[in-house]
Amino acid sequence: MSEIGTDDEIAAMDCISQELGRPFPDDCAAKRHYKRALCEGAVSRQAVAGSVESCLADEDFMGYTVRNKGVGN
């Protein structure tokens, strides 16, 4: 959803379906993958200060949609 810039699930359905089909060995691996992707995006947009590694270490970091309880931009 952050990749296409919307919180509209219908507009994001193709992307969501593609991501749901992505194989991971376990839930932890999936969470690490998606948190890294969110951190890389947030750091590149300067939405968070610091490095990707510091973002990954931040247990309170979460994506915009989750942080705002599903409310869009």
C-alpha positions in Angstrom: 0.0 0.0 0.0 2.8 2.4 0.7 4.4 1.4 -2.6 1.4 2.6 -4.6 0.5 5.5 -2.2 -3.0 4.5 -1.1 -4.8 2.8 1.7 -7.5 1.7 -0.7 -7.4 -2.1 -0.6 -9.3 -2.4 -3.9 -6.7 -0.3 -5.7 -3.9 -2.2 -4.1 -5.4 -5.7 -4.6 -3.1 -6.8 -7.3 0.0 -5.9 -5.2 -1.5 -7.4 -2.1 -2.3 -10.7 -3.9 1.3 -10.8 -5.3 2.7 -10.3 -1.8 0.4 -12.9 -0.3 1.9 -15.4 -2.7 5.5 -14.7 -1.7 7.0 -17.7 0.0 8.7 -17.3 3.4 10.1 -20.1 5.6 8.1 -18.7 8.6 6.3 -15.7 9.9 9.4 -14.2 11.4 11.2 -14.2 8.1 8.2 -12.5 6.5 8.1 -9.8 9.2 11.8 -9.2 8.8 11.4 -8.8 5.1 8.5 -6.4 5.2 10.0 -4.3 8.1 13.2 -3.9 6.1 11.2 -2.8 3.0 9.2 -0.3 5.1 12.4 1.0 6.8 14.2 1.3 3.4 11.3 3.3 2.1 10.9 5.5 5.2 14.7 6.3 5.3 14.8 7.1 1.5 11.8 9.4 1.9 13.4 10.9 5.0 10.2 10.0 6.9 12.5 8.6 9.7 15.9 9.9 10.8 18.9 7.6 10.8 19.8 4.5 8.9 17.9 1.5 7.8 19.7 -0.5 10.5 18.6 2.0 13.3 15.0 1.8 11.9 15.1 -2.0 12.0 16.3 -1.9 15.6 13.5 0.4 16.6 10.8 -1.8 18.1 8.3 1.0 17.9 8.7 1.7 14.2 5.6 0.8 12.1 4.3 1.8 8.7 2.0 4.8 8.2 -1.2 2.8 7.7 -0.7 0.7 10.9 0.5 3.8 12.9 -2.7 5.6 11.9 -5.0 2.7 12.4 -5.8 2.3 8.8 -6.6 5.9 8.1 -5.2 7.2 4.8 -2.9 10.0 4.1 
